[in-house]
Amino acid sequence: MKLTSFTLIEKDDNYLLVRENSLKWKGHWFFPGGHAKKDESPEQAATREVKEDISCDVDLKEMFYTKYNPGILNAELCFYYYA
């Protein structure tokens, strides 16, 4: 099962989204985030992905949502955090 983490970054009622450049999702907008590496916690993945996506360090406040995407070969558990 894949683990993914995303971070909701809000300031003055504005929310940060990143535009995806990968072939599959090119042009779509998402919260900063992505797949966890082996032996990486969801929290570590969230902070690393924000750093990679927008070159910014964040302090996670809390997890606010989880989502399970079932699949025969590609099940995925997603974690969403406030920063």
C-alpha positions in Angstrom: 0.0 0.0 0.0 1.2 3.5 -0.9 1.2 6.3 1.7 0.7 9.9 0.6 0.7 13.1 2.5 -0.6 16.5 1.6 -0.4 19.9 3.4 -3.0 22.6 3.5 -1.2 25.9 3.9 -3.4 28.9 4.6 -2.7 32.6 5.2 -5.2 35.4 5.3 -8.0 33.1 3.9 -5.7 32.2 0.9 -4.7 28.7 0.2 -1.5 27.5 -1.5 -1.8 25.1 -4.4 0.9 23.8 -6.6 0.5 23.0 -10.3 1.5 19.5 -11.2 4.0 19.0 -14.0 4.1 15.2 -14.2 2.8 13.5 -17.4 -0.3 12.0 -15.7 -1.5 15.1 -13.9 0.1 17.9 -15.9 -1.7 21.2 -15.4 -3.8 20.0 -12.4 -3.7 21.9 -9.1 -3.0 20.2 -5.7 -2.0 20.8 -2.2 1.8 20.3 -1.8 2.4 16.7 -1.2 3.2 13.3 -2.6 4.3 9.7 -1.8 6.1 8.7 1.4 9.5 7.1 1.0 10.3 3.7 2.6 10.4 3.9 6.4 9.2 7.6 6.3 6.2 8.6 8.5 3.3 10.5 7.0 4.4 13.6 8.9 7.9 13.3 7.6 6.6 12.9 4.1 4.4 15.9 4.4 7.2 18.2 5.5 9.7 16.8 2.9 7.2 17.2 0.1 6.5 20.8 1.0 10.2 21.5 1.0 10.6 19.8 -2.4 7.5 21.4 -3.9 7.9 25.0 -2.8 11.3 25.2 -1.0 9.7 26.1 2.3 9.9 24.7 5.8 6.6 24.1 7.6 5.4 23.2 11.0 2.5 20.8 10.8 -0.4 21.7 13.2 -2.6 18.6 13.0 -4.0 16.0 10.7 -7.5 16.9 9.5 -8.4 14.2 7.0 -7.5 10.7 5.9 -8.7 9.0 2.8 -8.3 5.4 1.7 -8.3 4.6 -2.0 -8.8 0.8 -2.5 -7.2 -1.0 -5.3 -6.2 -4.5 -6.2 -2.6 -3.5 -6.9 -2.4 0.2 -6.0 -4.2 0.8 -2.7 -3.3 4.2 -1.2 -3.8 5.8 2.2 -3.7 9.6 2.1 -3.1 11.9 5.0 -3.9 15.6 5.0 -2.4 18.1 7.4 -2.8 21.8 8.4 0.4 23.9 8.5 
